[in-house]
Amino acid sequence: MKEFALIFRIDGNAVASAGEVTPAQMQERMTYWTNWMGGIAARDRLSSSGHRLGIRESKTIASGNVVTDGPYTEVKEFINGYVIIKAQSVDEAVEMAKGCPILFAEGGKVEVRPLVAPDDNN
């Protein structure tokens, strides 16, 4: 069994234009996430529940130690969070990722990346 990172990306402009989220909407979203991740965990395929990644107080350091505010301020899209799952293949990991609630959001994407051992040249 291999491990894969599911990296959640979202379009910052879509988030900004969506406006404020009501408590009921937030609860509904949390239920989707809990059910999706619970389904993966129930199949013993969740290696790490990961974390959401904030954007406030974020910095990006580039070559030459150039520091800018926020994640990738020159692009619209940013990484919102991640989980680590177990799958037999990248295709199986993609199938699991297709149920991710971030895909319901405008501009939501899931990037599927294999975790690589230190001695692997992948």
Buried (B, 14 or more C-beta within 10 A) or exposed (E): EBBBBBBBBBBBEBBEEEEEEEEEEEEEBEEBBEEBBEEBBEEEBBBEEBEEBEBEEBEEEEEEEEEEEBBEEEEBBBBBBBBBBBBEEBEBBBEBBEBBBBEEBEBBBBEBBBBEEEEEEE
